[in-house]
């Protein structure tokens, strides 16, 4: 009857049973449920984009740009990035810690052996006689078992499993951050190359115009101040080139570090913005899906689960603890007599402990665990708010940067036409140099602004995929179970988990 009672008690575990927080009640990311399509413009990367609400996200989302060079960069990063490898090792460590913790539910057995030589004096017992020297050999097996009556160990295992989940989603977050950073860095590098190319064209135009102004000065149609002003304009344009080249070099170093290379390992190929394809249709997950898709939210949920389990551990520590132990072996004066019937020894014991007074330590530890749960809950809600903000920011950036590119393209077209007209009129002496100077400045600013606005549209697209979770649940490059014995530490990424 006692055994049945103990078995029934072992089926329960004190403390709260964790349930994942429900999805937030938000109906959308912006005041309008379905965001309007973006504007379009007649430049590479200027096509309109619309949002497909509820559409799933591909696992290798960066392939939507249709760039072989970008695909190669991602592949290199997944193989050689140290941060990803560190996250993989952390997941492996968490898995082994979980296995180690689970072993505490089983009986513990140890084999002990000893050999001892000692001298015994009869005087120790008040007897006379010479001392006796003898050998003593012992061999025993000790078994102990602590029944998890109140579920303290199981709550600790639950906490360790939640820690493993946390590391798993930290790895997913590292994977997503890495791929997003590679895409963004490559786009920024391509943007800087475009700005450098535009700057060189501007320098050439300004230099050619300097020749025209010089000719006008030679024939008396322009003042010396016009020549000096144009020379200053050429020098100013030339001065903008080294900072862009510096930014390009630094961006190349960033990209090389992301793919696991040193700064002196130059890449033979470079990404060009014109070679990227802007996807016309963009997925937009439902708000209820976002909490399942974002790895940072799932990691925060795992921490909340871990804190919940620790409350159960703290409660169990205040309840009775029972330990069963036993030993069986042999003790003999020589090895030949070991395990003969006359030398067998054994013992069986049961012990129980009920904490009575520990200076209120256990009570305050429980309250601390409850406070830690409240903190994890608040942190979870904060991360959810941040995730919705990320998606909303990406949506607005896509819409407004598309409008910016359209406006900048119109401004460039007008500035180019104005400059061409002003150059012709200046050669004929129909306008003052100041008018030409203003047309040049307007053209320079518009030319660079179009390059920057075009790159922003690609970066915004990547930011939306990152904000939505990156489609890690649809990847096919990983093992089916991160805790299977054959799961390799060097796998490119963690296992696929079903998204509800």
Secondary structure as a PSIPRED ss2 file (coil, helix, strand):
# PSIPRED VFORMAT (PSIPRED V4.0)

   1 X C   1.000  0.000  0.000
   2 X H   0.000  1.000  0.000
   3 X H   0.000  1.000  0.000
   4 X H   0.000  1.000  0.000
   5 X H   0.000  1.000  0.000
   6 X H   0.000  1.000  0.000
   7 X H   0.000  1.000  0.000
   8 X H   0.000  1.000  0.000
   9 X H   0.000  1.000  0.000
  10 X C   1.000  0.000  0.000
  11 X C   1.000  0.000  0.000
  12 X C   1.000  0.000  0.000
  13 X C   1.000  0.000  0.000
  14 X C   1.000  0.000  0.000
  15 X C   1.000  0.000  0.000
  16 X C   1.000  0.000  0.000
  17 X C   1.000  0.000  0.000
  18 X C   1.000  0.000  0.000
  19 X C   1.000  0.000  0.000
  20 X C   1.000  0.000  0.000
  21 X C   1.000  0.000  0.000
  22 X C   1.000  0.000  0.000
  23 X C   1.000  0.000  0.000
  24 X C   1.000  0.000  0.000
  25 X C   1.000  0.000  0.000
  26 X C   1.000  0.000  0.000
  27 X C   1.000  0.000  0.000
  28 X C   1.000  0.000  0.000
  29 X C   1.000  0.000  0.000
  30 X C   1.000  0.000  0.000
  31 X C   1.000  0.000  0.000
  32 X C   1.000  0.000  0.000
  33 X C   1.000  0.000  0.000
  34 X C   1.000  0.000  0.000
  35 X C   1.000  0.000  0.000
  36 X C   1.000  0.000  0.000
  37 X C   1.000  0.000  0.000
  38 X C   1.000  0.000  0.000
  39 X C   1.000  0.000  0.000
  40 X C   1.000  0.000  0.000
  41 X C   1.000  0.000  0.000
  42 X C   1.000  0.000  0.000
  43 X C   1.000  0.000  0.000
  44 X C   1.000  0.000  0.000
  45 X C   1.000  0.000  0.000
  46 X C   1.000  0.000  0.000
  47 X C   1.000  0.000  0.000
  48 X C   1.000  0.000  0.000
  49 X C   1.000  0.000  0.000
  50 X E   0.000  0.000  1.000
  51 X E   0.000  0.000  1.000
  52 X E   0.000  0.000  1.000
  53 X E   0.000  0.000  1.000
  54 X C   1.000  0.000  0.000
  55 X C   1.000  0.000  0.000
  56 X C   1.000  0.000  0.000
  57 X C   1.000  0.000  0.000
  58 X C   1.000  0.000  0.000
  59 X C   1.000  0.000  0.000
  60 X C   1.000  0.000  0.000
  61 X H   0.000  1.000  0.000
  62 X H   0.000  1.000  0.000
  63 X H   0.000  1.000  0.000
  64 X H   0.000  1.000  0.000
  65 X H   0.000  1.000  0.000
  66 X C   1.000  0.000  0.000
  67 X C   1.000  0.000  0.000
  68 X H   0.000  1.000  0.000
  69 X H   0.000  1.000  0.000
  70 X H   0.000  1.000  0.000
  71 X H   0.000  1.000  0.000
  72 X H   0.000  1.000  0.000
  73 X H   0.000  1.000  0.000
  74 X H   0.000  1.000  0.000
  75 X H   0.000  1.000  0.000
  76 X H   0.000  1.000  0.000
  77 X H   0.000  1.000  0.000
  78 X H   0.000  1.000  0.000
  79 X H   0.000  1.000  0.000
  80 X H   0.000  1.000  0.000
  81 X C   1.000  0.000  0.000
  82 X H   0.000  1.000  0.000
  83 X H   0.000  1.000  0.000
  84 X H   0.000  1.000  0.000
  85 X H   0.000  1.000  0.000
  86 X H   0.000  1.000  0.000
  87 X H   0.000  1.000  0.000
  88 X H   0.000  1.000  0.000
  89 X H   0.000  1.000  0.000
  90 X H   0.000  1.000  0.000
  91 X H   0.000  1.000  0.000
  92 X H   0.000  1.000  0.000
  93 X H   0.000  1.000  0.000
  94 X H   0.000  1.000  0.000
  95 X H   0.000  1.000  0.000
  96 X H   0.000  1.000  0.000
  97 X H   0.000  1.000  0.000
  98 X H   0.000  1.000  0.000
  99 X H   0.000  1.000  0.000
 100 X H   0.000  1.000  0.000
 101 X H   0.000  1.000  0.000
 102 X H   0.000  1.000  0.000
 103 X H   0.000  1.000  0.000
 104 X H   0.000  1.000  0.000
 105 X H   0.000  1.000  0.000
 106 X C   1.000  0.000  0.000
 107 X C   1.000  0.000  0.000
 108 X E   0.000  0.000  1.000
 109 X E   0.000  0.000  1.000
 110 X E   0.000  0.000  1.000
 111 X E   0.000  0.000  1.000
 112 X E   0.000  0.000  1.000
 113 X E   0.000  0.000  1.000
 114 X E   0.000  0.000  1.000
 115 X E   0.000  0.000  1.000
 116 X E   0.000  0.000  1.000
 117 X E   0.000  0.000  1.000
 118 X E   0.000  0.000  1.000
 119 X E   0.000  0.000  1.000
 120 X E   0.000  0.000  1.000
 121 X C   1.000  0.000  0.000
 122 X H   0.000  1.000  0.000
 123 X H   0.000  1.000  0.000
 124 X H   0.000  1.000  0.000
 125 X H   0.000  1.000  0.000
 126 X C   1.000  0.000  0.000
 127 X C   1.000  0.000  0.000
 128 X C   1.000  0.000  0.000
 129 X C   1.000  0.000  0.000
 130 X C   1.000  0.000  0.000
 131 X C   1.000  0.000  0.000
 132 X E   0.000  0.000  1.000
 133 X E   0.000  0.000  1.000
 134 X E   0.000  0.000  1.000
 135 X E   0.000  0.000  1.000
 136 X E   0.000  0.000  1.000
 137 X E   0.000  0.000  1.000
 138 X E   0.000  0.000  1.000
 139 X E   0.000  0.000  1.000
 140 X E   0.000  0.000  1.000
 141 X E   0.000  0.000  1.000
 142 X E   0.000  0.000  1.000
 143 X E   0.000  0.000  1.000
 144 X E   0.000  0.000  1.000
 145 X E   0.000  0.000  1.000
 146 X C   1.000  0.000  0.000
 147 X C   1.000  0.000  0.000
 148 X C   1.000  0.000  0.000
 149 X C   1.000  0.000  0.000
 150 X C   1.000  0.000  0.000
 151 X C   1.000  0.000  0.000
 152 X H   0.000  1.000  0.000
 153 X H   0.000  1.000  0.000
 154 X H   0.000  1.000  0.000
 155 X H   0.000  1.000  0.000
 156 X H   0.000  1.000  0.000
 157 X H   0.000  1.000  0.000
 158 X H   0.000  1.000  0.000
 159 X H   0.000  1.000  0.000
 160 X H   0.000  1.000  0.000
 161 X H   0.000  1.000  0.000
 162 X H   0.000  1.000  0.000
 163 X H   0.000  1.000  0.000
 164 X H   0.000  1.000  0.000
 165 X H   0.000  1.000  0.000
 166 X H   0.000  1.000  0.000
 167 X H   0.000  1.000  0.000
 168 X H   0.000  1.000  0.000
 169 X H   0.000  1.000  0.000
 170 X H   0.000  1.000  0.000
 171 X H   0.000  1.000  0.000
 172 X H   0.000  1.000  0.000
 173 X H   0.000  1.000  0.000
 174 X H   0.000  1.000  0.000
 175 X H   0.000  1.000  0.000
 176 X H   0.000  1.000  0.000
 177 X H   0.000  1.000  0.000
 178 X H   0.000  1.000  0.000
 179 X H   0.000  1.000  0.000
 180 X H   0.000  1.000  0.000
 181 X H   0.000  1.000  0.000
 182 X H   0.000  1.000  0.000
 183 X H   0.000  1.000  0.000
 184 X H   0.000  1.000  0.000
 185 X H   0.000  1.000  0.000
 186 X H   0.000  1.000  0.000
 187 X H   0.000  1.000  0.000
 188 X H   0.000  1.000  0.000
 189 X H   0.000  1.000  0.000
 190 X H   0.000  1.000  0.000
 191 X H   0.000  1.000  0.000
 192 X H   0.000  1.000  0.000
 193 X H   0.000  1.000  0.000
 194 X H   0.000  1.000  0.000
 195 X H   0.000  1.000  0.000
 196 X H   0.000  1.000  0.000
 197 X H   0.000  1.000  0.000
 198 X H   0.000  1.000  0.000
 199 X H   0.000  1.000  0.000
 200 X H   0.000  1.000  0.000
 201 X H   0.000  1.000  0.000
 202 X H   0.000  1.000  0.000
 203 X H   0.000  1.000  0.000
 204 X H   0.000  1.000  0.000
 205 X H   0.000  1.000  0.000
 206 X H   0.000  1.000  0.000
 207 X H   0.000  1.000  0.000
 208 X H   0.000  1.000  0.000
 209 X H   0.000  1.000  0.000
 210 X H   0.000  1.000  0.000
 211 X H   0.000  1.000  0.000
 212 X H   0.000  1.000  0.000
 213 X H   0.000  1.000  0.000
 214 X H   0.000  1.000  0.000
 215 X H   0.000  1.000  0.000
 216 X H   0.000  1.000  0.000
 217 X H   0.000  1.000  0.000
 218 X H   0.000  1.000  0.000
 219 X C   1.000  0.000  0.000
 220 X C   1.000  0.000  0.000
 221 X C   1.000  0.000  0.000
 222 X C   1.000  0.000  0.000
 223 X C   1.000  0.000  0.000
 224 X H   0.000  1.000  0.000
 225 X H   0.000  1.000  0.000
 226 X H   0.000  1.000  0.000
 227 X H   0.000  1.000  0.000
 228 X H   0.000  1.000  0.000
 229 X H   0.000  1.000  0.000
 230 X H   0.000  1.000  0.000
 231 X H   0.000  1.000  0.000
 232 X H   0.000  1.000  0.000
 233 X H   0.000  1.000  0.000
 234 X H   0.000  1.000  0.000
 235 X H   0.000  1.000  0.000
 236 X H   0.000  1.000  0.000
 237 X H   0.000  1.000  0.000
 238 X H   0.000  1.000  0.000
 239 X H   0.000  1.000  0.000
 240 X H   0.000  1.000  0.000
 241 X H   0.000  1.000  0.000
 242 X H   0.000  1.000  0.000
 243 X H   0.000  1.000  0.000
 244 X H   0.000  1.000  0.000
 245 X H   0.000  1.000  0.000
 246 X H   0.000  1.000  0.000
 247 X H   0.000  1.000  0.000
 248 X H   0.000  1.000  0.000
 249 X H   0.000  1.000  0.000
 250 X H   0.000  1.000  0.000
 251 X H   0.000  1.000  0.000
 252 X H   0.000  1.000  0.000
 253 X H   0.000  1.000  0.000
 254 X H   0.000  1.000  0.000
 255 X H   0.000  1.000  0.000
 256 X H   0.000  1.000  0.000
 257 X H   0.000  1.000  0.000
 258 X H   0.000  1.000  0.000
 259 X C   1.000  0.000  0.000
 260 X C   1.000  0.000  0.000
 261 X C   1.000  0.000  0.000
 262 X C   1.000  0.000  0.000
 263 X C   1.000  0.000  0.000
 264 X C   1.000  0.000  0.000
 265 X C   1.000  0.000  0.000
 266 X C   1.000  0.000  0.000
 267 X C   1.000  0.000  0.000
 268 X C   1.000  0.000  0.000
 269 X C   1.000  0.000  0.000
 270 X C   1.000  0.000  0.000
 271 X C   1.000  0.000  0.000
 272 X C   1.000  0.000  0.000
 273 X H   0.000  1.000  0.000
 274 X H   0.000  1.000  0.000
 275 X H   0.000  1.000  0.000
 276 X C   1.000  0.000  0.000
 277 X C   1.000  0.000  0.000
 278 X C   1.000  0.000  0.000
 279 X C   1.000  0.000  0.000
 280 X C   1.000  0.000  0.000
 281 X E   0.000  0.000  1.000
 282 X E   0.000  0.000  1.000
 283 X E   0.000  0.000  1.000
 284 X E   0.000  0.000  1.000
 285 X C   1.000  0.000  0.000
 286 X C   1.000  0.000  0.000
 287 X H   0.000  1.000  0.000
 288 X H   0.000  1.000  0.000
 289 X H   0.000  1.000  0.000
 290 X H   0.000  1.000  0.000
 291 X H   0.000  1.000  0.000
 292 X H   0.000  1.000  0.000
 293 X H   0.000  1.000  0.000
 294 X C   1.000  0.000  0.000
 295 X H   0.000  1.000  0.000
 296 X H   0.000  1.000  0.000
 297 X H   0.000  1.000  0.000
 298 X H   0.000  1.000  0.000
 299 X H   0.000  1.000  0.000
 300 X H   0.000  1.000  0.000
 301 X H   0.000  1.000  0.000
 302 X H   0.000  1.000  0.000
 303 X H   0.000  1.000  0.000
 304 X H   0.000  1.000  0.000
 305 X H   0.000  1.000  0.000
 306 X H   0.000  1.000  0.000
 307 X H   0.000  1.000  0.000
 308 X H   0.000  1.000  0.000
 309 X H   0.000  1.000  0.000
 310 X H   0.000  1.000  0.000
 311 X H   0.000  1.000  0.000
 312 X H   0.000  1.000  0.000
 313 X H   0.000  1.000  0.000
 314 X H   0.000  1.000  0.000
 315 X H   0.000  1.000  0.000
 316 X H   0.000  1.000  0.000
 317 X C   1.000  0.000  0.000
 318 X C   1.000  0.000  0.000
 319 X C   1.000  0.000  0.000
 320 X C   1.000  0.000  0.000
 321 X E   0.000  0.000  1.000
 322 X E   0.000  0.000  1.000
 323 X E   0.000  0.000  1.000
 324 X E   0.000  0.000  1.000
 325 X E   0.000  0.000  1.000
 326 X E   0.000  0.000  1.000
 327 X E   0.000  0.000  1.000
 328 X E   0.000  0.000  1.000
 329 X E   0.000  0.000  1.000
 330 X E   0.000  0.000  1.000
 331 X E   0.000  0.000  1.000
 332 X E   0.000  0.000  1.000
 333 X C   1.000  0.000  0.000
 334 X C   1.000  0.000  0.000
 335 X H   0.000  1.000  0.000
 336 X H   0.000  1.000  0.000
 337 X H   0.000  1.000  0.000
 338 X C   1.000  0.000  0.000
 339 X C   1.000  0.000  0.000
 340 X C   1.000  0.000  0.000
 341 X H   0.000  1.000  0.000
 342 X H   0.000  1.000  0.000
 343 X H   0.000  1.000  0.000
 344 X E   0.000  0.000  1.000
 345 X E   0.000  0.000  1.000
 346 X E   0.000  0.000  1.000
 347 X E   0.000  0.000  1.000
 348 X E   0.000  0.000  1.000
 349 X E   0.000  0.000  1.000
 350 X E   0.000  0.000  1.000
 351 X E   0.000  0.000  1.000
 352 X E   0.000  0.000  1.000
 353 X E   0.000  0.000  1.000
 354 X C   1.000  0.000  0.000
 355 X C   1.000  0.000  0.000
 356 X C   1.000  0.000  0.000
 357 X C   1.000  0.000  0.000
 358 X C   1.000  0.000  0.000
 359 X C   1.000  0.000  0.000
 360 X C   1.000  0.000  0.000
 361 X H   0.000  1.000  0.000
 362 X H   0.000  1.000  0.000
 363 X H   0.000  1.000  0.000
 364 X H   0.000  1.000  0.000
 365 X H   0.000  1.000  0.000
 366 X H   0.000  1.000  0.000
 367 X H   0.000  1.000  0.000
 368 X H   0.000  1.000  0.000
 369 X H   0.000  1.000  0.000
 370 X H   0.000  1.000  0.000
 371 X H   0.000  1.000  0.000
 372 X H   0.000  1.000  0.000
 373 X H   0.000  1.000  0.000
 374 X H   0.000  1.000  0.000
 375 X H   0.000  1.000  0.000
 376 X H   0.000  1.000  0.000
 377 X H   0.000  1.000  0.000
 378 X H   0.000  1.000  0.000
 379 X H   0.000  1.000  0.000
 380 X H   0.000  1.000  0.000
 381 X H   0.000  1.000  0.000
 382 X H   0.000  1.000  0.000
 383 X H   0.000  1.000  0.000
 384 X H   0.000  1.000  0.000
 385 X H   0.000  1.000  0.000
 386 X H   0.000  1.000  0.000
 387 X H   0.000  1.000  0.000
 388 X H   0.000  1.000  0.000
 389 X H   0.000  1.000  0.000
 390 X H   0.000  1.000  0.000
 391 X H   0.000  1.000  0.000
 392 X H   0.000  1.000  0.000
 393 X H   0.000  1.000  0.000
 394 X H   0.000  1.000  0.000
 395 X H   0.000  1.000  0.000
 396 X H   0.000  1.000  0.000
 397 X H   0.000  1.000  0.000
 398 X H   0.000  1.000  0.000
 399 X H   0.000  1.000  0.000
 400 X H   0.000  1.000  0.000
 401 X H   0.000  1.000  0.000
 402 X H   0.000  1.000  0.000
 403 X H   0.000  1.000  0.000
 404 X H   0.000  1.000  0.000
 405 X H   0.000  1.000  0.000
 406 X H   0.000  1.000  0.000
 407 X H   0.000  1.000  0.000
 408 X H   0.000  1.000  0.000
 409 X H   0.000  1.000  0.000
 410 X H   0.000  1.000  0.000
 411 X H   0.000  1.000  0.000
 412 X H   0.000  1.000  0.000
 413 X H   0.000  1.000  0.000
 414 X H   0.000  1.000  0.000
 415 X H   0.000  1.000  0.000
 416 X H   0.000  1.000  0.000
 417 X H   0.000  1.000  0.000
 418 X H   0.000  1.000  0.000
 419 X H   0.000  1.000  0.000
 420 X H   0.000  1.000  0.000
 421 X H   0.000  1.000  0.000
 422 X H   0.000  1.000  0.000
 423 X H   0.000  1.000  0.000
 424 X H   0.000  1.000  0.000
 425 X H   0.000  1.000  0.000
 426 X H   0.000  1.000  0.000
 427 X H   0.000  1.000  0.000
 428 X C   1.000  0.000  0.000
 429 X C   1.000  0.000  0.000
 430 X C   1.000  0.000  0.000
 431 X C   1.000  0.000  0.000
 432 X C   1.000  0.000  0.000
 433 X H   0.000  1.000  0.000
 434 X H   0.000  1.000  0.000
 435 X H   0.000  1.000  0.000
 436 X H   0.000  1.000  0.000
 437 X H   0.000  1.000  0.000
 438 X H   0.000  1.000  0.000
 439 X H   0.000  1.000  0.000
 440 X H   0.000  1.000  0.000
 441 X H   0.000  1.000  0.000
 442 X H   0.000  1.000  0.000
 443 X H   0.000  1.000  0.000
 444 X H   0.000  1.000  0.000
 445 X H   0.000  1.000  0.000
 446 X H   0.000  1.000  0.000
 447 X H   0.000  1.000  0.000
 448 X H   0.000  1.000  0.000
 449 X H   0.000  1.000  0.000
 450 X H   0.000  1.000  0.000
 451 X H   0.000  1.000  0.000
 452 X H   0.000  1.000  0.000
 453 X H   0.000  1.000  0.000
 454 X H   0.000  1.000  0.000
 455 X H   0.000  1.000  0.000
 456 X H   0.000  1.000  0.000
 457 X H   0.000  1.000  0.000
 458 X H   0.000  1.000  0.000
 459 X H   0.000  1.000  0.000
 460 X H   0.000  1.000  0.000
 461 X H   0.000  1.000  0.000
 462 X H   0.000  1.000  0.000
 463 X H   0.000  1.000  0.000
 464 X H   0.000  1.000  0.000
 465 X H   0.000  1.000  0.000
 466 X H   0.000  1.000  0.000
 467 X H   0.000  1.000  0.000
 468 X C   1.000  0.000  0.000
 469 X C   1.000  0.000  0.000
 470 X C   1.000  0.000  0.000
 471 X C   1.000  0.000  0.000
 472 X H   0.000  1.000  0.000
 473 X H   0.000  1.000  0.000
 474 X H   0.000  1.000  0.000
 475 X C   1.000  0.000  0.000
 476 X C   1.000  0.000  0.000
 477 X C   1.000  0.000  0.000
 478 X C   1.000  0.000  0.000
 479 X C   1.000  0.000  0.000
 480 X C   1.000  0.000  0.000
 481 X C   1.000  0.000  0.000
 482 X C   1.000  0.000  0.000
 483 X C   1.000  0.000  0.000
 484 X C   1.000  0.000  0.000
 485 X C   1.000  0.000  0.000
 486 X C   1.000  0.000  0.000
 487 X C   1.000  0.000  0.000
 488 X C   1.000  0.000  0.000
 489 X C   1.000  0.000  0.000
 490 X C   1.000  0.000  0.000
 491 X C   1.000  0.000  0.000
 492 X C   1.000  0.000  0.000
 493 X C   1.000  0.000  0.000
 494 X C   1.000  0.000  0.000
 495 X C   1.000  0.000  0.000
 496 X C   1.000  0.000  0.000
 497 X C   1.000  0.000  0.000
 498 X C   1.000  0.000  0.000
 499 X C   1.000  0.000  0.000
 500 X C   1.000  0.000  0.000
